[in-house]
Amino acid sequence: MTERIIPDSSTMNGWRKSSYSGNESGSCLEVLDTHPSGVPVRDSKTPHGPALLFAVGDWSAFVTAVKSGEFPA
């Protein structure tokens, strides 16, 4: 699956803030774990805006890379 865009992510319930989002106001990433076609990801500042839909394997690889420090701050 290639990445897809969900135009209005506010129609979906169950979003959670990523544990890797910053504590600063406005730098929050939200993910939805229960979507049947992949992992939607959105910017919490724009809940009525779009979300990107990633394949589960691609999202898992990204999270693993973040946790292992492959993307230094």
C-alpha positions as CSV (number, residue, x, y, z in Angstrom):
1,M,0.0,0.0,0.0
2,T,1.3,3.5,-0.8
3,E,0.6,6.3,1.7
4,R,-2.9,7.8,1.3
5,I,-4.5,10.9,2.6
6,I,-7.7,11.0,4.6
7,P,-9.1,14.5,3.9
8,D,-11.0,15.1,7.2
9,S,-9.6,13.1,10.1
10,S,-12.2,14.4,12.5
11,T,-14.7,11.8,11.3
12,M,-12.6,9.1,13.0
13,N,-12.7,8.3,16.7
14,G,-10.0,6.9,19.0
15,W,-7.0,9.2,18.3
16,R,-4.2,9.2,20.8
17,K,-1.2,11.5,21.3
18,S,2.1,10.0,20.4
19,S,4.4,9.4,23.4
20,Y,7.2,10.9,21.3
21,S,5.4,14.2,20.8
22,G,7.0,17.2,22.5
23,N,5.7,18.9,25.6
24,E,5.7,22.2,23.9
25,S,2.3,23.5,22.9
26,G,1.4,22.6,19.3
27,S,3.9,19.9,18.5
28,C,1.7,16.9,18.9
29,L,1.4,13.9,16.6
30,E,-1.7,11.7,16.9
31,V,-2.2,8.2,15.7
32,L,-5.2,5.9,15.4
33,D,-4.5,2.3,16.2
34,T,-7.8,0.7,15.1
35,H,-8.1,1.6,11.4
36,P,-8.6,-1.5,9.3
37,S,-6.4,-0.3,6.4
38,G,-3.3,1.0,8.1
39,V,-2.2,3.6,10.6
40,P,-3.6,7.1,10.2
41,V,-1.4,9.9,11.6
42,R,-2.4,13.6,12.0
43,D,-1.3,16.9,13.5
44,S,-3.3,17.5,16.6
45,K,-3.5,21.2,15.9
46,T,-5.7,20.5,12.9
47,P,-8.2,17.8,14.0
48,H,-10.4,18.6,11.0
49,G,-7.5,18.5,8.6
50,P,-6.0,15.6,6.8
51,A,-4.3,12.5,8.1
52,L,-1.8,10.3,6.3
53,L,-2.5,6.6,6.2
54,F,0.6,4.4,6.4
55,A,0.9,0.7,5.8
56,V,1.2,-1.1,9.2
57,G,4.7,-2.5,8.3
58,D,6.0,0.9,7.2
59,W,4.7,2.6,10.4
60,S,6.2,-0.2,12.6
61,A,9.6,0.3,10.8
62,F,9.4,4.0,11.4
63,V,8.6,3.6,15.1
64,T,11.4,1.1,15.6
65,A,13.8,3.5,13.9
66,V,12.7,6.4,16.2
67,K,13.1,4.2,19.3
68,S,16.6,3.1,18.3
69,G,17.7,6.7,17.8
70,E,18.1,6.7,14.0
71,F,16.6,10.2,13.9
72,P,18.7,12.3,16.3
73,A,17.3,15.6,17.5
